[in-house]
Amino acid sequence: MKIQWYPGHMAKAKRSIRNDLQLVDLVIELLDSRCPESTRNPDIDSFSRDKARIMLLNKADLADRETTRAFSDYFRAKGFYSMEIDARSTASLKRLSALIDEACAPIVERNRRRGIQTPILRAMVLGIPNVGKSTFINSFVGKSVARTGNKPGVTRGNQWIKLNPHVQLLDTPGITWPKFEREIVGMNLAIIGSINDQILNIDELVFYLIKYLVRYYPEALVRRYGESLRGMEEALPVFEEIARRRGCMKKGGNPDYTKTARLVLDDFRSGRLGSITLEQPMHDLDALKPTGEQDA
Ligand code: G4P
């Protein structure tokens, strides 16, 4: 299933992000810990070459803890600053403020050598839809949200938000990019809920997810849907067994695939299936396909 989702308003938002990037020292990119590589917008790399960069691995509570840690190390090895968070909690606010200071230290130092003070650090917060940007802004900025007035050069409607006395954030709309180079990226984004469900074939998507789970997280399936799934190696019988166990049957006794697919997808997205990551760092994403098949 080839998935693309880049509605017109995103192209417009991308232009304003590109414009506003000139105003910031730091780019904070929110990623989904369940598939950090797939949720990285390749356009951002090309726009932000001279900026300090932080990769925030959000929804860490929903992902495989060890793999998230491995992703953090992987990003650090690539020269980014990185941290795992659960945007619904403020527990890591102090650590984040310290990380921002650390990431921006070379900029502050460069300015100092030129005789320029840097009383305020400006950061842009970027991320694809549903990655948790609003949650992040709300909990990390909290009640102290101080929306300063529009500044010259900032796209109308975008506003600076005070994180602390010396850091201001610029929130941006969630965007994807024009073409997902690999089919698996579109699938992962669809599974985590970053693509409008209405354009998706949910049955096919969940068939793919079940194939992945059968291969990499069979225990999670057994825990959630019962012992009768133990040892099952093919996705279709697993799909049908889940339908039977959950009473998702049509009149006449056939499985209702769409109803079952919806149930499995909701279980995955909400974390009821357990802490699951859809990709591994330093691996070719395509090698992780459940059947090992390659994109055409
Ligand atoms: P966006 O602005 O990037 O589009 O995302 P938003 O903050 O609206 O978050 C999308 C969904 O992800 C929300 O759930 C939010 O609660 C959830 N979320 C954000 N960060 C985390 C996290 O670190 N862990 C977990 N488990 N969930 C997170 P929702 O069901 O769409 O809305 P709600 O019912 O929670 O309000």
py3Dmol code that shows the C-alpha trace and the ligand (Angstrom):
import py3Dmol

protein = """\
ATOM      1  CA  MET A   1       0.000   0.000   0.000  1.00  0.00           C
ATOM      2  CA  LYS A   2       1.585   3.293  -1.118  1.00  0.00           C
ATOM      3  CA  ILE A   3       0.593   6.111   1.230  1.00  0.00           C
ATOM      4  CA  GLN A   4       1.111   9.817   0.544  1.00  0.00           C
ATOM      5  CA  TRP A   5      -0.422  12.677   2.519  1.00  0.00           C
ATOM      6  CA  TYR A   6       0.652  16.221   1.862  1.00  0.00           C
ATOM      7  CA  PRO A   7      -2.401  18.490   1.719  1.00  0.00           C
ATOM      8  CA  GLY A   8      -2.053  22.045   0.406  1.00  0.00           C
ATOM      9  CA  HIS A   9      -2.075  23.724   3.796  1.00  0.00           C
ATOM     10  CA  MET A  10       1.131  21.831   4.675  1.00  0.00           C
ATOM     11  CA  ALA A  11       2.996  23.193   1.663  1.00  0.00           C
ATOM     12  CA  LYS A  12       1.997  26.669   2.808  1.00  0.00           C
ATOM     13  CA  ALA A  13       3.073  25.934   6.392  1.00  0.00           C
ATOM     14  CA  LYS A  14       6.405  24.630   5.116  1.00  0.00           C
ATOM     15  CA  ARG A  15       7.106  27.957   3.415  1.00  0.00           C
ATOM     16  CA  SER A  16       6.394  29.870   6.622  1.00  0.00           C
ATOM     17  CA  ILE A  17       8.562  27.486   8.663  1.00  0.00           C
ATOM     18  CA  ARG A  18      11.407  28.036   6.229  1.00  0.00           C
ATOM     19  CA  ASN A  19      11.005  31.776   6.555  1.00  0.00           C
ATOM     20  CA  ASP A  20      10.834  31.741  10.362  1.00  0.00           C
ATOM     21  CA  LEU A  21      13.847  29.449  10.688  1.00  0.00           C
ATOM     22  CA  GLN A  22      16.077  32.444  10.042  1.00  0.00           C
ATOM     23  CA  LEU A  23      14.993  33.794  13.419  1.00  0.00           C
ATOM     24  CA  VAL A  24      15.950  30.846  15.619  1.00  0.00           C
ATOM     25  CA  ASP A  25      19.129  29.461  17.179  1.00  0.00           C
ATOM     26  CA  LEU A  26      17.776  25.996  17.801  1.00  0.00           C
ATOM     27  CA  VAL A  27      15.425  23.499  16.159  1.00  0.00           C
ATOM     28  CA  ILE A  28      13.611  21.107  18.492  1.00  0.00           C
ATOM     29  CA  GLU A  29      12.187  18.250  16.500  1.00  0.00           C
ATOM     30  CA  LEU A  30       9.567  16.091  18.173  1.00  0.00           C
ATOM     31  CA  LEU A  31       9.700  12.474  17.058  1.00  0.00           C
ATOM     32  CA  ASP A  32       7.494   9.538  17.941  1.00  0.00           C
ATOM     33  CA  SER A  33       9.594   7.007  19.875  1.00  0.00           C
ATOM     34  CA  ARG A  34       7.681   4.156  18.254  1.00  0.00           C
ATOM     35  CA  CYS A  35       9.256   5.029  14.885  1.00  0.00           C
ATOM     36  CA  PRO A  36      11.737   7.892  15.259  1.00  0.00           C
ATOM     37  CA  GLU A  37      13.334   7.479  11.868  1.00  0.00           C
ATOM     38  CA  SER A  38      10.001   7.439  10.013  1.00  0.00           C
ATOM     39  CA  THR A  39       8.779  10.527  11.889  1.00  0.00           C
ATOM     40  CA  ARG A  40      11.840  12.598  10.950  1.00  0.00           C
ATOM     41  CA  ASN A  41      10.891  15.080   8.284  1.00  0.00           C
ATOM     42  CA  PRO A  42      13.745  15.042   5.729  1.00  0.00           C
ATOM     43  CA  ASP A  43      12.946  18.643   4.716  1.00  0.00           C
ATOM     44  CA  ILE A  44      13.972  19.830   8.181  1.00  0.00           C
ATOM     45  CA  ASP A  45      17.539  18.571   7.761  1.00  0.00           C
ATOM     46  CA  SER A  46      17.980  20.580   4.610  1.00  0.00           C
ATOM     47  CA  PHE A  47      16.508  23.767   6.163  1.00  0.00           C
ATOM     48  CA  SER A  48      18.391  23.649   9.476  1.00  0.00           C
ATOM     49  CA  ARG A  49      22.011  23.014   8.598  1.00  0.00           C
ATOM     50  CA  ASP A  50      23.420  25.907  10.661  1.00  0.00           C
ATOM     51  CA  LYS A  51      21.131  25.431  13.692  1.00  0.00           C
ATOM     52  CA  ALA A  52      21.613  23.596  16.972  1.00  0.00           C
ATOM     53  CA  ARG A  53      19.367  20.529  16.874  1.00  0.00           C
ATOM     54  CA  ILE A  54      17.522  18.565  19.538  1.00  0.00           C
ATOM     55  CA  MET A  55      15.652  15.345  18.792  1.00  0.00           C
ATOM     56  CA  LEU A  56      12.964  14.820  21.418  1.00  0.00           C
ATOM     57  CA  LEU A  57      11.814  11.218  21.475  1.00  0.00           C
ATOM     58  CA  ASN A  58       8.230  11.711  22.576  1.00  0.00           C
ATOM     59  CA  LYS A  59       5.680   9.065  23.597  1.00  0.00           C
ATOM     60  CA  ALA A  60       8.575   7.136  25.110  1.00  0.00           C
ATOM     61  CA  ASP A  61       6.009   5.500  27.420  1.00  0.00           C
ATOM     62  CA  LEU A  62       4.488   3.733  24.392  1.00  0.00           C
ATOM     63  CA  ALA A  63       7.731   2.439  22.896  1.00  0.00           C
ATOM     64  CA  ASP A  64      10.171  -0.335  23.660  1.00  0.00           C
ATOM     65  CA  ARG A  65      12.407   1.262  26.288  1.00  0.00           C
ATOM     66  CA  GLU A  66      15.691  -0.301  25.164  1.00  0.00           C
ATOM     67  CA  THR A  67      15.120   0.617  21.546  1.00  0.00           C
ATOM     68  CA  THR A  68      14.295   4.204  22.470  1.00  0.00           C
ATOM     69  CA  ARG A  69      17.543   4.411  24.394  1.00  0.00           C
ATOM     70  CA  ALA A  70      19.382   2.971  21.395  1.00  0.00           C
ATOM     71  CA  PHE A  71      17.751   5.635  19.180  1.00  0.00           C
ATOM     72  CA  SER A  72      18.864   8.365  21.577  1.00  0.00           C
ATOM     73  CA  ASP A  73      22.448   7.093  21.346  1.00  0.00           C
ATOM     74  CA  TYR A  74      22.116   6.841  17.587  1.00  0.00           C
ATOM     75  CA  PHE A  75      21.031  10.471  17.248  1.00  0.00           C
ATOM     76  CA  ARG A  76      23.772  11.648  19.574  1.00  0.00           C
ATOM     77  CA  ALA A  77      26.326   9.736  17.502  1.00  0.00           C
ATOM     78  CA  LYS A  78      25.001  11.637  14.484  1.00  0.00           C
ATOM     79  CA  GLY A  79      25.693  14.972  16.191  1.00  0.00           C
ATOM     80  CA  PHE A  80      22.192  15.808  17.482  1.00  0.00           C
ATOM     81  CA  TYR A  81      21.226  16.379  21.099  1.00  0.00           C
ATOM     82  CA  SER A  82      18.568  13.933  22.140  1.00  0.00           C
ATOM     83  CA  MET A  83      16.243  13.122  25.006  1.00  0.00           C
ATOM     84  CA  GLU A  84      13.320  10.808  25.707  1.00  0.00           C
ATOM     85  CA  ILE A  85      10.126  12.381  27.013  1.00  0.00           C
ATOM     86  CA  ASP A  86       6.491  11.776  27.780  1.00  0.00           C
ATOM     87  CA  ALA A  87       4.984  15.100  26.782  1.00  0.00           C
ATOM     88  CA  ARG A  88       2.048  14.594  29.131  1.00  0.00           C
ATOM     89  CA  SER A  89       4.327  14.922  32.142  1.00  0.00           C
ATOM     90  CA  THR A  90       6.537  17.802  33.225  1.00  0.00           C
ATOM     91  CA  ALA A  91       9.031  15.472  34.910  1.00  0.00           C
ATOM     92  CA  SER A  92      11.765  16.155  32.349  1.00  0.00           C
ATOM     93  CA  LEU A  93      11.352  19.937  32.138  1.00  0.00           C
ATOM     94  CA  LYS A  94      14.561  20.679  34.061  1.00  0.00           C
ATOM     95  CA  ARG A  95      16.557  18.219  31.992  1.00  0.00           C
ATOM     96  CA  LEU A  96      15.191  19.776  28.827  1.00  0.00           C
ATOM     97  CA  SER A  97      16.140  23.307  29.897  1.00  0.00           C
ATOM     98  CA  ALA A  98      19.663  22.050  30.625  1.00  0.00           C
ATOM     99  CA  LEU A  99      19.799  20.302  27.246  1.00  0.00           C
ATOM    100  CA  ILE A 100      18.732  23.493  25.453  1.00  0.00           C
ATOM    101  CA  ASP A 101      21.526  25.401  27.201  1.00  0.00           C
ATOM    102  CA  GLU A 102      24.013  22.702  26.274  1.00  0.00           C
ATOM    103  CA  ALA A 103      22.900  22.586  22.634  1.00  0.00           C
ATOM    104  CA  CYS A 104      23.076  26.369  22.326  1.00  0.00           C
ATOM    105  CA  ALA A 105      26.363  26.849  24.210  1.00  0.00           C
ATOM    106  CA  PRO A 106      28.457  26.981  21.021  1.00  0.00           C
ATOM    107  CA  ILE A 107      26.142  29.688  19.597  1.00  0.00           C
ATOM    108  CA  VAL A 108      26.305  31.741  22.805  1.00  0.00           C
ATOM    109  CA  GLU A 109      30.089  31.380  22.803  1.00  0.00           C
ATOM    110  CA  ARG A 110      30.375  32.347  19.121  1.00  0.00           C
ATOM    111  CA  ASN A 111      28.265  35.434  19.780  1.00  0.00           C
ATOM    112  CA  ARG A 112      30.337  36.295  22.858  1.00  0.00           C
ATOM    113  CA  ARG A 113      33.547  36.204  20.819  1.00  0.00           C
ATOM    114  CA  ARG A 114      31.934  38.667  18.429  1.00  0.00           C
ATOM    115  CA  GLY A 115      30.979  40.894  21.356  1.00  0.00           C
ATOM    116  CA  ILE A 116      27.271  40.009  21.125  1.00  0.00           C
ATOM    117  CA  GLN A 117      25.186  39.076  24.187  1.00  0.00           C
ATOM    118  CA  THR A 118      22.573  36.301  23.822  1.00  0.00           C
ATOM    119  CA  PRO A 119      20.026  37.081  26.555  1.00  0.00           C
ATOM    120  CA  ILE A 120      17.281  35.092  24.817  1.00  0.00           C
ATOM    121  CA  LEU A 121      17.623  31.780  22.987  1.00  0.00           C
ATOM    122  CA  ARG A 122      15.000  31.184  20.328  1.00  0.00           C
ATOM    123  CA  ALA A 123      13.881  27.700  19.396  1.00  0.00           C
ATOM    124  CA  MET A 124      11.455  26.409  16.810  1.00  0.00           C
ATOM    125  CA  VAL A 125       9.403  23.335  17.708  1.00  0.00           C
ATOM    126  CA  LEU A 126       8.718  21.100  14.725  1.00  0.00           C
ATOM    127  CA  GLY A 127       6.990  17.780  14.223  1.00  0.00           C
ATOM    128  CA  ILE A 128       4.581  15.822  12.092  1.00  0.00           C
ATOM    129  CA  PRO A 129       0.850  15.780  12.968  1.00  0.00           C
ATOM    130  CA  ASN A 130      -0.136  13.918  16.142  1.00  0.00           C
ATOM    131  CA  VAL A 131       3.438  13.609  17.414  1.00  0.00           C
ATOM    132  CA  GLY A 132       2.425  15.493  20.585  1.00  0.00           C
ATOM    133  CA  LYS A 133       3.445  19.094  19.861  1.00  0.00           C
ATOM    134  CA  SER A 134       0.428  20.719  21.494  1.00  0.00           C
ATOM    135  CA  THR A 135       0.741  18.430  24.509  1.00  0.00           C
ATOM    136  CA  PHE A 136       4.438  19.271  24.753  1.00  0.00           C
ATOM    137  CA  ILE A 137       3.861  23.024  24.571  1.00  0.00           C
ATOM    138  CA  ASN A 138       0.992  22.846  27.060  1.00  0.00           C
ATOM    139  CA  SER A 139       2.782  20.798  29.670  1.00  0.00           C
ATOM    140  CA  PHE A 140       6.266  22.227  29.286  1.00  0.00           C
ATOM    141  CA  VAL A 141       5.152  25.811  29.128  1.00  0.00           C
ATOM    142  CA  GLY A 142       2.115  25.194  31.307  1.00  0.00           C
ATOM    143  CA  LYS A 143       0.156  27.984  32.866  1.00  0.00           C
ATOM    144  CA  SER A 144       3.073  30.343  32.468  1.00  0.00           C
ATOM    145  CA  VAL A 145       2.328  30.532  28.735  1.00  0.00           C
ATOM    146  CA  ALA A 146       3.248  34.057  27.842  1.00  0.00           C
ATOM    147  CA  ARG A 147       2.504  34.654  24.227  1.00  0.00           C
ATOM    148  CA  THR A 148       4.509  37.650  23.200  1.00  0.00           C
ATOM    149  CA  GLY A 149       3.290  39.805  20.361  1.00  0.00           C
ATOM    150  CA  ASN A 150       4.127  39.149  16.741  1.00  0.00           C
ATOM    151  CA  LYS A 151       7.652  40.128  15.869  1.00  0.00           C
ATOM    152  CA  PRO A 152       8.759  41.484  12.527  1.00  0.00           C
ATOM    153  CA  GLY A 153       9.534  38.713  10.083  1.00  0.00           C
ATOM    154  CA  VAL A 154       7.523  36.056  11.911  1.00  0.00           C
ATOM    155  CA  THR A 155       4.730  34.557   9.877  1.00  0.00           C
ATOM    156  CA  ARG A 156       1.421  35.966  11.024  1.00  0.00           C
ATOM    157  CA  GLY A 157      -0.303  33.700  13.492  1.00  0.00           C
ATOM    158  CA  ASN A 158       2.923  32.143  14.761  1.00  0.00           C
ATOM    159  CA  GLN A 159       3.883  33.426  18.183  1.00  0.00           C
ATOM    160  CA  TRP A 160       6.772  33.222  20.586  1.00  0.00           C
ATOM    161  CA  ILE A 161       6.033  31.317  23.776  1.00  0.00           C
ATOM    162  CA  LYS A 162       8.174  31.833  26.845  1.00  0.00           C
ATOM    163  CA  LEU A 163       9.593  28.548  28.171  1.00  0.00           C
ATOM    164  CA  ASN A 164      11.708  30.269  30.826  1.00  0.00           C
ATOM    165  CA  PRO A 165      13.287  33.717  31.207  1.00  0.00           C
ATOM    166  CA  HIS A 166      15.928  33.051  28.583  1.00  0.00           C
ATOM    167  CA  VAL A 167      14.287  30.573  26.175  1.00  0.00           C
ATOM    168  CA  GLN A 168      11.439  31.338  23.788  1.00  0.00           C
ATOM    169  CA  LEU A 169       9.711  28.755  21.616  1.00  0.00           C
ATOM    170  CA  LEU A 170       8.047  29.199  18.265  1.00  0.00           C
ATOM    171  CA  ASP A 171       5.301  26.638  17.745  1.00  0.00           C
ATOM    172  CA  THR A 172       4.597  25.490  14.175  1.00  0.00           C
ATOM    173  CA  PRO A 173       1.828  23.507  12.491  1.00  0.00           C
ATOM    174  CA  GLY A 174       2.414  19.759  12.087  1.00  0.00           C
ATOM    175  CA  ILE A 175       3.539  18.921   8.580  1.00  0.00           C
ATOM    176  CA  THR A 176       4.531  15.872   6.572  1.00  0.00           C
ATOM    177  CA  TRP A 177       6.527  16.046   3.343  1.00  0.00           C
ATOM    178  CA  PRO A 178       5.646  15.621  -0.326  1.00  0.00           C
ATOM    179  CA  LYS A 179       6.810  12.060  -0.914  1.00  0.00           C
ATOM    180  CA  PHE A 180       7.555   9.196   1.459  1.00  0.00           C
ATOM    181  CA  GLU A 181      10.533   7.648  -0.261  1.00  0.00           C
ATOM    182  CA  ARG A 182       9.927   4.250   1.312  1.00  0.00           C
ATOM    183  CA  GLU A 183       6.585   2.534   1.569  1.00  0.00           C
ATOM    184  CA  ILE A 184       7.343   1.497   5.152  1.00  0.00           C
ATOM    185  CA  VAL A 185       7.559   5.143   6.274  1.00  0.00           C
ATOM    186  CA  GLY A 186       3.987   5.810   5.114  1.00  0.00           C
ATOM    187  CA  MET A 187       2.810   2.609   6.819  1.00  0.00           C
ATOM    188  CA  ASN A 188       4.482   3.516  10.118  1.00  0.00           C
ATOM    189  CA  LEU A 189       3.082   7.054  10.069  1.00  0.00           C
ATOM    190  CA  ALA A 190      -0.366   5.643   9.354  1.00  0.00           C
ATOM    191  CA  ILE A 191      -0.115   3.096  12.178  1.00  0.00           C
ATOM    192  CA  ILE A 192       0.820   5.727  14.780  1.00  0.00           C
ATOM    193  CA  GLY A 193      -2.038   7.994  13.639  1.00  0.00           C
ATOM    194  CA  SER A 194      -0.120  10.766  11.877  1.00  0.00           C
ATOM    195  CA  ILE A 195      -1.953  10.283   8.573  1.00  0.00           C
ATOM    196  CA  ASN A 196      -5.617  11.058   8.185  1.00  0.00           C
ATOM    197  CA  ASP A 197      -7.304   7.666   8.732  1.00  0.00           C
ATOM    198  CA  GLN A 198      -9.920   8.502   6.123  1.00  0.00           C
ATOM    199  CA  ILE A 199      -7.459   8.050   3.263  1.00  0.00           C
ATOM    200  CA  LEU A 200      -6.245   4.681   4.545  1.00  0.00           C
ATOM    201  CA  ASN A 201      -7.201   1.116   3.886  1.00  0.00           C
ATOM    202  CA  ILE A 202      -7.337   0.116   7.554  1.00  0.00           C
ATOM    203  CA  ASP A 203      -7.693  -3.646   6.863  1.00  0.00           C
ATOM    204  CA  GLU A 204      -4.505  -3.683   4.815  1.00  0.00           C
ATOM    205  CA  LEU A 205      -2.668  -1.465   7.276  1.00  0.00           C
ATOM    206  CA  VAL A 206      -3.510  -3.700  10.223  1.00  0.00           C
ATOM    207  CA  PHE A 207      -2.690  -6.832   8.268  1.00  0.00           C
ATOM    208  CA  TYR A 208       0.790  -5.330   7.877  1.00  0.00           C
ATOM    209  CA  LEU A 209       0.921  -4.434  11.608  1.00  0.00           C
ATOM    210  CA  ILE A 210      -0.090  -7.956  12.621  1.00  0.00           C
ATOM    211  CA  LYS A 211       2.607  -9.389  10.336  1.00  0.00           C
ATOM    212  CA  TYR A 212       5.121  -7.150  12.100  1.00  0.00           C
ATOM    213  CA  LEU A 213       3.886  -8.134  15.550  1.00  0.00           C
ATOM    214  CA  VAL A 214       3.884 -11.849  14.726  1.00  0.00           C
ATOM    215  CA  ARG A 215       7.530 -11.505  13.753  1.00  0.00           C
ATOM    216  CA  TYR A 216       8.844  -9.110  16.405  1.00  0.00           C
ATOM    217  CA  TYR A 217       6.368  -9.025  19.321  1.00  0.00           C
ATOM    218  CA  PRO A 218       4.478 -12.363  19.374  1.00  0.00           C
ATOM    219  CA  GLU A 219       4.250 -12.241  23.186  1.00  0.00           C
ATOM    220  CA  ALA A 220       2.391  -8.928  23.040  1.00  0.00           C
ATOM    221  CA  LEU A 221      -0.274 -10.555  20.857  1.00  0.00           C
ATOM    222  CA  VAL A 222      -0.622 -13.496  23.239  1.00  0.00           C
ATOM    223  CA  ARG A 223      -0.833 -11.204  26.275  1.00  0.00           C
ATOM    224  CA  ARG A 224      -3.518  -9.044  24.720  1.00  0.00           C
ATOM    225  CA  TYR A 225      -5.615 -11.558  22.786  1.00  0.00           C
ATOM    226  CA  GLY A 226      -5.005 -14.920  24.457  1.00  0.00           C
ATOM    227  CA  GLU A 227      -2.998 -18.120  24.574  1.00  0.00           C
ATOM    228  CA  SER A 228      -4.630 -19.504  21.432  1.00  0.00           C
ATOM    229  CA  LEU A 229      -2.357 -17.158  19.437  1.00  0.00           C
ATOM    230  CA  ARG A 230       0.813 -18.699  20.809  1.00  0.00           C
ATOM    231  CA  GLY A 231       2.999 -20.238  18.141  1.00  0.00           C
ATOM    232  CA  MET A 232       0.911 -18.878  15.251  1.00  0.00           C
ATOM    233  CA  GLU A 233       3.269 -17.727  12.518  1.00  0.00           C
ATOM    234  CA  GLU A 234       0.973 -16.426   9.792  1.00  0.00           C
ATOM    235  CA  ALA A 235      -0.761 -13.058   9.948  1.00  0.00           C
ATOM    236  CA  LEU A 236      -4.112 -14.042   8.414  1.00  0.00           C
ATOM    237  CA  PRO A 237      -4.972 -16.801  10.926  1.00  0.00           C
ATOM    238  CA  VAL A 238      -3.884 -14.418  13.730  1.00  0.00           C
ATOM    239  CA  PHE A 239      -6.165 -11.690  12.331  1.00  0.00           C
ATOM    240  CA  GLU A 240      -9.063 -14.185  12.188  1.00  0.00           C
ATOM    241  CA  GLU A 241      -8.378 -15.586  15.657  1.00  0.00           C
ATOM    242  CA  ILE A 242      -8.425 -12.062  17.131  1.00  0.00           C
ATOM    243  CA  ALA A 243     -11.757 -11.486  15.367  1.00  0.00           C
ATOM    244  CA  ARG A 244     -13.177 -14.673  16.895  1.00  0.00           C
ATOM    245  CA  ARG A 245     -11.851 -13.981  20.379  1.00  0.00           C
ATOM    246  CA  ARG A 246     -13.169 -10.424  20.352  1.00  0.00           C
ATOM    247  CA  GLY A 247     -16.527 -11.301  18.843  1.00  0.00           C
ATOM    248  CA  CYS A 248     -15.876  -9.318  15.657  1.00  0.00           C
ATOM    249  CA  MET A 249     -17.840 -11.668  13.412  1.00  0.00           C
ATOM    250  CA  LYS A 250     -20.316 -11.026  10.627  1.00  0.00           C
ATOM    251  CA  LYS A 251     -23.650 -12.755  10.251  1.00  0.00           C
ATOM    252  CA  GLY A 252     -22.861 -16.135   8.730  1.00  0.00           C
ATOM    253  CA  GLY A 253     -19.737 -16.564  10.828  1.00  0.00           C
ATOM    254  CA  ASN A 254     -17.107 -14.743   8.764  1.00  0.00           C
ATOM    255  CA  PRO A 255     -14.626 -12.414  10.489  1.00  0.00           C
ATOM    256  CA  ASP A 256     -15.381  -8.708  10.288  1.00  0.00           C
ATOM    257  CA  TYR A 257     -11.896  -7.626   9.233  1.00  0.00           C
ATOM    258  CA  THR A 258     -12.566  -3.889   9.396  1.00  0.00           C
ATOM    259  CA  LYS A 259     -14.002  -4.031  12.902  1.00  0.00           C
ATOM    260  CA  THR A 260     -11.096  -6.220  14.041  1.00  0.00           C
ATOM    261  CA  ALA A 261      -8.577  -3.943  12.334  1.00  0.00           C
ATOM    262  CA  ARG A 262     -10.006  -0.906  14.118  1.00  0.00           C
ATOM    263  CA  LEU A 263      -9.790  -2.709  17.452  1.00  0.00           C
ATOM    264  CA  VAL A 264      -6.162  -3.812  16.942  1.00  0.00           C
ATOM    265  CA  LEU A 265      -5.160  -0.337  15.752  1.00  0.00           C
ATOM    266  CA  ASP A 266      -6.780   1.305  18.786  1.00  0.00           C
ATOM    267  CA  ASP A 267      -5.022  -1.204  21.055  1.00  0.00           C
ATOM    268  CA  PHE A 268      -1.681  -0.407  19.443  1.00  0.00           C
ATOM    269  CA  ARG A 269      -2.120   3.380  19.466  1.00  0.00           C
ATOM    270  CA  SER A 270      -3.262   3.517  23.068  1.00  0.00           C
ATOM    271  CA  GLY A 271      -0.439   1.272  24.314  1.00  0.00           C
ATOM    272  CA  ARG A 272      -2.806  -1.540  25.361  1.00  0.00           C
ATOM    273  CA  LEU A 273      -0.761  -3.917  23.204  1.00  0.00           C
ATOM    274  CA  GLY A 274       2.341  -3.000  25.195  1.00  0.00           C
ATOM    275  CA  SER A 275       5.461  -0.980  24.534  1.00  0.00           C
ATOM    276  CA  ILE A 276       6.224  -1.565  20.892  1.00  0.00           C
ATOM    277  CA  THR A 277       8.669   0.034  18.475  1.00  0.00           C
ATOM    278  CA  LEU A 278       8.192  -0.300  14.740  1.00  0.00           C
ATOM    279  CA  GLU A 279      11.812   0.164  13.697  1.00  0.00           C
ATOM    280  CA  GLN A 280      15.379  -0.138  14.945  1.00  0.00           C
ATOM    281  CA  PRO A 281      18.226   2.375  14.766  1.00  0.00           C
ATOM    282  CA  MET A 282      21.005   1.807  12.298  1.00  0.00           C
ATOM    283  CA  HIS A 283      18.968  -0.742  10.426  1.00  0.00           C
ATOM    284  CA  ASP A 284      17.776  -0.395   6.939  1.00  0.00           C
ATOM    285  CA  LEU A 285      14.058   0.236   7.496  1.00  0.00           C
ATOM    286  CA  ASP A 286      13.149  -2.053   4.631  1.00  0.00           C
ATOM    287  CA  ALA A 287      14.983  -4.941   6.243  1.00  0.00           C
ATOM    288  CA  LEU A 288      12.453  -4.698   9.087  1.00  0.00           C
ATOM    289  CA  LYS A 289       9.499  -5.379   6.871  1.00  0.00           C
ATOM    290  CA  PRO A 290       7.733  -8.396   8.295  1.00  0.00           C
ATOM    291  CA  THR A 291       8.212 -10.406   5.125  1.00  0.00           C
ATOM    292  CA  GLY A 292      11.559  -8.850   4.208  1.00  0.00           C
ATOM    293  CA  GLU A 293      10.157  -7.701   0.859  1.00  0.00           C
ATOM    294  CA  GLN A 294      11.645  -4.531  -0.649  1.00  0.00           C
ATOM    295  CA  ASP A 295       9.886  -1.494  -2.033  1.00  0.00           C
ATOM    296  CA  ALA A 296       9.508  -1.512  -5.763  1.00  0.00           C
TER     297      ALA A 296
END
"""
ligand_1 = """\
36
G4P
P 0.019 17.357 17.823
O -0.196 18.701 18.454
O 1.455 17.087 17.502
O -0.856 17.073 16.663
O -0.344 16.237 18.914
P -1.164 16.364 20.285
O -0.391 17.143 21.281
O -2.560 16.784 19.980
O -1.134 14.832 20.757
C -1.744 13.804 20.008
C -2.158 12.680 20.949
O -0.984 12.112 21.536
C -3.019 13.134 22.119
O -3.887 12.064 22.424
C -2.019 13.278 23.266
O -2.608 13.135 24.540
C -1.111 12.113 22.973
N 0.250 12.285 23.516
C 1.080 13.323 23.361
N 2.262 13.089 23.952
C 2.170 11.851 24.506
C 3.085 11.010 25.238
O 4.252 11.348 25.488
N 2.616 9.786 25.604
C 1.367 9.355 25.296
N 1.008 8.130 25.689
N 0.485 10.109 24.605
C 0.893 11.330 24.215
P -5.400 12.028 21.960
O -5.937 10.714 22.368
O -5.504 12.423 20.527
O -6.027 13.176 22.756
P -6.307 13.202 24.314
O -7.588 12.446 24.438
O -5.168 12.547 25.033
O -6.433 14.658 24.575
"""
view = py3Dmol.view(width=600, height=400)
view.addModel(protein, "pdb")
view.setStyle({"model": 0}, {"cartoon": {"style": "trace"}})
view.addModel(ligand_1, "xyz")
view.setStyle({"model": 1}, {"stick": {}})
view.zoomTo()
view.show()
